[in-house]
């Protein structure tokens, strides 16, 4: 069975303008790194940095499944203003953003974070509580750069394993090795 890798993070390309291009390059590198593995990519079928990761991976041949907060395509595009072009398939949950997060995280074997704000923090806490293998692409800001501090301050023993690296290939290698050796 193929490994299911989820990418969570910033639904915007926001941040300091001088850092935006570096973040985009990291997102594209993460997408390419995922496509090189024999895995299925899961995202929240969203915009921003996560969209860049998903679109890049999809264009490089990865099978990309988007988990939508909407109940159908119309709600996905009209209510949530989310794209449909980066995924091979969309799953319409109808659960809204926070409900979608639970479905998304539970669908994955490995959960990766790139940048991210409050929604990503929600996904991180779900992933940690679910005992997932978590990877943080450091140097991208937001939640991805805070997972170590969050785990030290608020973590409880759940079986979650958190890995950090600023190189997408190395981060994926760490997470895949941990998943293989469970």
N, C-alpha and C positions, 0 to 999 in steps of 0.2 A: 504494500500500500504506500502511496506517495505521502511524504511529509507535507503537512499543511502549515504554511508560514503566514502569519498575519502581520500587516504593517499598520501601525497607528501613529498618529502625530498631527501636526498642524494642518488644518483645513484651509489655511491661507498661506500666502507666500510672504506674509508680513515679517517685519523685523527691520533692523537697521539696513538702509539701502546698500551700504557698503558690504554687508554680510549676505545679502540676498543671492548674489550669484554663486557664492561658495555653498550656500544651502541647496540651491538648485542642482549644482554639480554633485553634491553628496547624495541627493535624492536620485538622480540619474544613475550614479554609481551603484546605489543600493538596488535599484530596479534591475540593472544588468547582472549584479551578483546573484540575485534571486533567480533570474532567468537561466543562469548557468547551472543551477542545481535542478535535480529532477523532483521538483516540488510544485505544489499548488499554492498560489498567492491568494490571500483573502484581504480585502480592505473594506472600509465603510462606504465604498462607492462614492467617494466625496471629492472635494476640490483641493486646491492648494498643493502643498508638498506631498501629501499622500497620493493625490492625483498624478503628480509627476512620477513618483515611484511606480505606481500601477500602470500608467501609460507606457513608460519605458520598458517595464518587464513584459507587458503584453506585446509590444512591438518587437521585442527580442525573443518572443516565442513562449513565454510563460503562460500557463492557464490561469487566468485571473478571475476570481469570483468576487463580486461586490455584494455586500450585505446592506440593503437599503432600509432606511427608517420608514419609507413609504409603503403603502399597501398595494400599490400598482405603479406602472410606469408614469402615468399622469401625475400622481402625487409626488413621485420621486423627482420629476423634472419641474413641475409647476409649483408645488408647495415648498419643497426643500431646495429647489434650484440646483440640483445635482446632475452631473454629466452621465452619459450612458456609453460613451465611445471608448473607454479605457478597459472595459471588462469583456470577457468572453461570455459571462453569464451574470445575471442579477437575481438575487433572492429578495423578494419583497416581504418584509416582516410585518409592516403595519404597526410596529411597536414604538415609533418615534425614535428620537436620537439616543436616549439613555437605554431604552429597551433593546434597540439595535446593537448597542455596545455589548450587552450580555451575550446575545446570539453570536456576534462576531468573535469575541474572545473565546467562548466555549467551542467554537468551530475549529480553533487552531491548536496545533501541537506546540508551536513556538510563536511568541508574540514579540515583535520588534517595534521599538519606538524611535522616531526621528522628530526632533523638535517637540511641539505639542503644548497645549494649554489645558484648560479645565476639562474639556471632553477627554483628552488623552490621560489626564490624571484619573478620571473615572475609569477608563479602560485599564490603566495600570493597577488600580486597586482591585478591580475584578480579576485581572490576570494573576495578581499576587495571591488573592484569596483562593483562587482556583488551583494554586500550586503549579502554575505554568513555568516553562522555561522562558525567560524574558531576556531580550537583548536590547541594549540602549546604544544607539549610535551617537556617541559623545561628540562634542564640538558643534552640535546643531542647535543647542539652546533648549529652553523649555523643559518639559518633563524628562526628556532623554538625558539631560545633563544633571537631573536631580534624583534619579532613581536610587543611587547609593545613599544619599542623605535621607530620602523618604523611607527606605528600608531600615536604616539604622535607627531612625527616630520612631517610626510607627510600626515597623514590621513585627509580625508574629510568626511563629513556626507554622508554615502551611505547606512546606515542601517546594515552594517556589525557588528557582535558582535564577539569579540575576547576573548577567554578564554585560560588560561594558567594553567598547573599543571604538576608536575613531575611524577605523578602516572597515568598510562594509563587508569585504571578503573575510577578514579575520573574525569579525563579529559573527557572521553566519557560520564559519567553521567552528567556533566555540559553542554556539547554540546547537548546531547539528550533532556535534560530538556528544554533548550532554544528552540530547534526545536519544541518540543511538545507544548510549550506555545506561539508560534508565533501567 
